[in-house]
Amino acid sequence: MNYLDRNEFNFEPSQKVLDAVRNFDAKDLCFYTRIYDQGKKSVISVRVSEIYGVPEEQVLLAYGGEDILKNAIHYFLMNGDNKKILIPEFSWWYYNRVASECGGTFEMYPLYEREDTFAYDVDEVIAYTNRVHPRMLLLASPNNPTGNSLTSEEIGRIMESIPADTMVLVDEAYASFITSDVDYIAPLVNKYQNLIISRTLSKFYGLPGLRCGFGFIGKGHDQFLSYINKYLGYNRFSEAVALAALDSDEHYRHVADEMEWGRQLYKRELGPLPGFKVYKSVANFILIKYPIEMKEELMEALKIQDYKIKFMGDKGLESCLRITLGRREQTQLVCDTIKRVYQNLEK
């Protein structure tokens, strides 16, 4: 089965990752890591601190970006009387579920369709946050499923203009596919105490099965750090593989370039067809509006070929497909199948 429905990785891991797996000494699993004796969380947090220029004590580690998200929302919504979080209108359904798990409530602020993209209205986000004054504001950049992102300047403007006691969580799980720039992270985290930026090895580094996420938080959150950190350390096999992945940017940057080929193919082949719109994406997936009347035939045509893509059911996106950007042959087959089914519909 070719899974192009959950934004997983359809390419090969880097050679360094393969070597780390092959060369791992299973005897290491017989002992806890001793790095916590040095006041550090993990060899991963030390390496991430070096790469991003953020002090190690402000680096978060968890069981994937999902775990950072869950821990942060649970902690901040359960402490105090303000249990409200704001989330983007078209976004990952899991955001509101996490809020409800801990007795929190959520409101959705709008994203706007503008030509070939969706976009945050930064001024409206600021105004909405000041009016509602939530405990948390969630920003997804890039956003799933729409594929749009915020600039570092826009994040800074939001941070500067909202209440200082509103915790802002920027979910950057899909960052790095278009740009390798991370220089903005340390200045933002150093300036704003109420900021969390969450990342993961699941998307750009193609290791969702490793379940390893990392992030950054502003200063002064010792209790939250105690809540989320693992006193006895982390999975030593995951640590070895994660370090290899973090040292393989060249390999994964090449994969990201391959994904750009897929973006351009969909734009060129499907964009001009009546009833289609190919949205701009800076993630490892692409959102495409299509004639909804071809849905059943398209589902069947892809099933016959052992392919899965995401047929959106979210309100306002019912006539959209979200397709993971896979290998060239996968992308070509999906694109050709969509065109063939469309042409059959037109006959």
Salt bridges, closest charged atoms under 4 A:
ASP5 OD2 - LYS308 NZ 3.89
ASP19 OD1 - ARG22 NH1 3.59
GLU50 OE1 - ARG47 NH1 3.21
GLU56 OE2 - LYS41 NZ 3.28
GLU66 OE1 - ARG211 NH2 3.28
GLU101 OE1 - LYS70 NZ 3.46
GLU101 OE1 - HIS74 NE2 2.96
GLU101 OE2 - ARG97 NE 3.59
GLU107 OE2 - LYS84 NZ 2.79
GLU113 OE2 - LYS277 NZ 2.79
GLU113 OE2 - LYS289 NZ 3.64
ASP121 OD2 - ARG114 NH2 3.73
ASP123 OD1 - ARG157 NH1 2.65
GLU160 OE1 - LYS191 NZ 3.49
ASP165 OD1 - HIS133 NE2 2.72
GLU172 OE1 - ARG199 NE 2.84
ASP247 OD2 - LYS16 NZ 3.06
GLU258 OE1 - ARG328 NE 3.11
GLU260 OE1 - ARG263 NH1 2.96
GLU269 OE2 - ARG268 NE 3.68
GLU269 OE1 - LYS339 NZ 2.56
GLU329 OE2 - ARG327 NE 2.65
